[in-house]
Amino acid sequence: MKIAVMGAGAVGCYYGGMLARAGHEVVLIGRRQHVEAVRRDGLLLETRSFSARVPLAADTAASALAGAGLVLCCVKSTDTADAAAAMAPHLAPGALVLSLQNGVDNAARLSALLQRPVEPAVVYVAVEMAGAGHVRHHGRGELVLGPAAASPQLLQAFAAADIPVEVSDNVVGTLWAKLIVNCAYNAISAITQLPYGRMTQGVGVLEVMRDAVDEALAVAHGEGVVVPGDVWQAVERIAQTMPQQCSSTAQDLARHKHSEIDQLNGHVVARGEALGIPTPVNRVLHALVRLLETRSGEPGTTPAL
């Protein structure tokens, strides 16, 4: 199977690297510095169980995805529209497009822009870019897919690449469950620039996280979404299983990049306003991260308060 990864950041490089290591023809589409490093040395894939340089193709142009039977869209939510415009002329008619993105509405946005089905995938993986062409995996790596995406061929490809997949009839609810976990962690980790283990030990932090979770759950229920499982238990488990991980929002601010906070806490605030559901804690977390984004580009400043 030829597989294209649109957005060769940490998530895209991890899944692309694992699939290439399993023998699939993979092309990463990303920024020039990463593309040049991968072309020169292969992708350095550093995981808990192995470290290897994986040879695979890389390109800065979306035209490289031509002929791919599977396209993994891994761009930031803020880049979804641009990615759709870039991909549209090159997608094969029968290609399966999966959205491996944060937030709850990216697959629908891509589908509307591309005028073709796009299936959501819920991603649970702790990874970071440790340098050009170097992805470091800290834990987990499973995906949740809906029945429409889970063909036997795809499941076999992921299994051979050691990527666990769960098939669910409630992917929307699972997306919301992940969004709620992100609302609990991402902004606070970004504001403090602390990993989850240390962050949750702060005085009053768990109470703030609990309030953010309760607000987000209320909004999800207001949307008619059934959120599976015990969300607060899932929140507590993250700090236990990934104590050294900083949120993607924290990583964005540390690199002076705009984050996806509008699609996380900001999405809860916006939908809460539309539904008449108060979300004061999520509003504060969203506002603080947005303020830090404006401050992070100033000379001599750091993204942490």
C-alpha positions in Angstrom: 0.0 0.0 0.0 1.2 3.5 -0.8 0.6 5.7 2.1 0.9 9.5 2.3 1.2 11.5 5.5 0.0 15.1 5.1 1.7 17.0 7.9 4.9 15.4 8.9 5.0 16.6 12.5 5.3 14.4 15.5 2.1 12.4 15.0 2.5 12.1 11.3 6.1 11.0 11.5 5.4 8.4 14.2 2.6 6.7 12.3 4.3 7.1 9.0 7.6 5.7 10.4 5.8 2.7 11.9 4.0 1.9 8.7 7.2 2.3 6.6 9.1 0.1 9.1 6.4 -2.6 8.4 7.2 -2.4 4.7 4.7 0.0 3.2 5.6 2.7 0.7 5.3 5.9 2.7 5.8 9.5 1.8 5.9 12.2 4.4 4.8 15.7 3.3 6.1 18.4 5.6 8.4 21.3 6.2 11.7 21.6 4.3 14.0 21.1 7.3 12.4 17.8 8.2 12.1 16.7 4.6 15.8 17.4 3.9 16.8 15.5 7.1 14.6 12.4 6.2 15.9 12.4 2.6 19.5 12.5 3.8 19.4 10.2 6.8 16.0 8.5 7.0 13.6 9.1 9.8 15.1 8.6 13.2 12.3 6.8 15.1 13.1 6.6 18.8 10.5 4.6 20.8 10.5 2.9 24.2 11.3 -0.4 22.7 13.6 0.4 19.8 15.5 3.2 18.0 16.0 3.0 14.3 16.5 5.0 11.2 13.7 4.3 8.8 14.2 5.0 5.1 11.1 6.5 3.5 10.2 9.2 1.0 9.7 12.8 2.0 8.5 15.9 0.1 7.4 19.5 0.7 4.8 19.4 -2.1 1.3 17.8 -1.7 1.6 16.4 -5.2 3.7 13.7 -3.7 0.6 12.0 -2.4 -0.6 11.2 -5.9 -1.4 7.5 -6.2 -1.7 6.9 -2.4 -4.4 4.5 -1.4 -4.3 5.8 2.2 -3.8 9.5 3.2 -3.3 10.4 6.9 -4.0 14.0 7.5 -2.0 15.0 10.5 -1.8 18.8 10.2 -2.7 21.2 13.0 -6.4 22.1 13.1 -5.4 25.7 12.2 -4.0 24.3 8.9 -7.0 22.1 7.9 -8.4 24.4 5.2 -4.9 25.0 3.6 -4.2 21.2 3.7 -7.5 20.4 2.0 -6.8 22.9 -0.8 -3.3 21.5 -1.3 -4.4 17.8 -1.3 -7.5 18.2 -3.5 -5.9 18.1 -7.0 -3.8 15.0 -6.2 -6.1 12.6 -4.3 -6.8 9.4 -6.0 -10.5 8.7 -6.5 -10.5 5.7 -4.3 -8.1 6.9 -1.6 -9.1 6.6 2.0 -8.5 9.9 3.8 -8.2 9.7 7.6 -8.1 12.7 9.9 -5.6 12.1 12.7 -6.1 15.5 14.3 -7.1 17.1 17.5 -10.5 18.5 18.0 -13.9 17.1 17.1 -14.8 18.6 13.7 -11.7 18.3 11.4 -13.0 15.2 9.5 -16.2 17.0 8.8 -14.4 20.2 7.7 -12.1 18.2 5.4 -15.0 16.3 3.9 -16.8 19.5 3.1 -13.8 21.1 1.6 -12.7 18.1 -0.4 -16.3 17.1 -1.3 -15.6 13.5 -0.5 -15.8 11.3 2.6 -13.1 11.7 5.3 -13.1 9.4 8.3 -12.0 10.6 11.7 -9.5 8.7 13.8 -9.0 9.2 17.5 -5.3 9.3 18.3 -3.8 8.4 21.6 0.0 8.8 21.4 2.6 10.8 23.3 5.3 11.9 20.8 7.5 14.9 20.1 9.8 16.1 17.4 13.2 16.0 19.0 14.9 17.6 16.0 14.8 17.6 12.2 13.9 14.2 11.0 13.8 12.8 14.6 10.6 11.8 16.3 10.6 10.6 20.0 7.9 8.4 21.3 7.0 8.6 25.0 4.1 6.1 25.1 0.8 4.7 23.8 0.0 4.8 20.1 -3.5 3.4 19.6 -6.1 4.6 17.2 -9.9 4.4 17.3 -11.7 4.2 14.0 -15.3 3.9 12.9 -16.6 0.9 11.0 -16.6 2.8 7.7 -12.8 3.2 7.9 -11.9 -0.2 9.3 -11.5 -2.3 6.3 -9.7 -5.7 6.8 -6.8 -4.4 4.6 -6.4 -1.3 6.8 -6.6 -3.2 10.0 -4.0 -5.7 8.8 -1.7 -2.9 7.8 -1.9 -1.3 11.2 -1.5 -4.5 13.0 1.6 -5.4 11.1 3.0 -2.0 12.0 2.3 -2.6 15.7 -0.3 0.1 15.8 -3.3 -1.0 17.9 -6.7 -0.2 16.5 -10.1 -0.2 18.2 -13.2 -0.1 16.1 -16.0 1.9 17.6 -19.6 2.8 16.6 -19.2 6.0 18.6 -16.2 7.7 17.2 -17.8 11.2 17.7 -18.2 10.4 21.4 -14.6 9.1 21.6 -13.4 12.3 19.9 -15.2 14.3 22.6 -13.7 12.2 25.3 -10.2 13.0 24.0 -11.1 16.7 23.6 -12.2 16.8 27.2 -8.9 15.2 28.4 -7.1 17.8 26.3 -9.1 20.6 27.9 -7.9 19.4 31.3 -4.2 19.2 30.4 -3.2 21.1 27.4 -3.6 24.7 28.5 -2.3 24.3 32.0 0.8 22.4 30.7 1.3 25.2 28.2 0.9 28.0 30.7 3.3 26.4 33.2 5.5 24.6 30.7 5.4 21.6 33.0 5.0 17.9 32.2 1.8 16.2 33.3 3.2 14.5 36.4 4.6 17.7 38.0 1.7 19.8 36.8 -1.0 17.7 38.5 0.9 17.9 41.8 0.4 21.7 42.0 -1.9 23.1 44.7 -5.5 23.3 43.4 -4.6 22.1 39.9 -6.7 18.9 40.0 -9.7 21.0 41.1 -9.2 23.3 38.2 -8.9 20.4 35.8 -12.0 18.8 37.3 -14.0 22.0 36.7 -12.8 22.2 33.1 -13.8 18.6 32.6 -17.3 19.1 34.1 -17.9 22.2 31.8 -16.8 20.3 28.7 -19.0 17.3 29.6 -22.0 19.6 30.0 -21.3 21.1 26.6 -21.0 17.6 25.0 -24.2 16.5 26.6 -25.8 19.7 25.3 -24.7 18.8 21.8 -26.4 15.4 22.2 -23.1 13.5 22.3 -22.8 10.4 24.4 -19.3 10.5 25.8 -18.1 6.9 26.6 -16.4 5.7 29.8 -15.4 7.5 32.9 -13.7 10.7 31.6 -12.3 11.8 34.9 -10.7 8.4 35.4 -9.1 8.7 31.9 -7.8 12.2 32.9 -6.2 10.8 36.1 -4.6 7.9 34.1 -2.8 10.3 31.7 -0.7 11.7 34.5 0.1 8.2 35.7 1.0 6.7 32.3 2.7 9.8 30.8 4.2 11.8 33.7 7.0 13.2 31.6 4.9 14.4 28.7 4.2 18.0 28.0 1.1 18.9 26.0 1.2 19.7 22.3 0.0 23.2 23.2 3.0 23.5 25.6 5.4 22.4 22.8 3.8 24.9 20.3 4.3 27.8 22.7 7.8 26.7 23.5 8.6 26.9 19.8 6.8 30.3 19.4 4.0 28.7 17.3 0.3 29.3 17.3 -1.4 26.4 19.1 -4.7 24.6 18.6 -6.2 26.1 21.7 -9.2 27.5 19.7 -10.1 23.9 18.8 -9.7 22.7 22.3 -10.8 24.8 25.3 -11.9 27.5 22.7 -14.3 25.0 21.1 -15.9 24.3 24.4 -16.3 28.0 25.1 -17.8 28.7 21.7 -20.3 25.8 21.8 -21.1 26.6 25.4 -22.0 30.2 24.3 -24.2 28.8 21.5 -26.0 26.4 23.9 -26.3 28.8 26.8 -24.0 26.7 29.0 -21.4 28.6 31.1 -17.8 27.6 30.7 -15.8 30.0 32.9 -12.8 27.8 33.6 -12.3 26.9 30.0 -12.7 30.5 29.1 -9.9 31.6 31.4 -7.6 28.8 30.2 -8.3 29.7 26.6 -7.7 33.4 27.1 -4.4 32.8 28.9 -3.0 30.6 26.2 -4.1 33.1 23.5 -2.4 35.9 25.5 0.8 33.8 25.7 0.7 33.2 22.0 0.8 37.0 21.4 3.6 37.4 23.9 5.7 34.4 22.7 7.0 36.3 19.6 8.4 39.2 21.5 12.2 39.3 21.9 13.5 38.3 25.3 10.2 36.6 26.4 9.4 33.0 27.2 6.0 31.4 26.7 5.6 30.5 30.4 4.1 33.0 32.9 
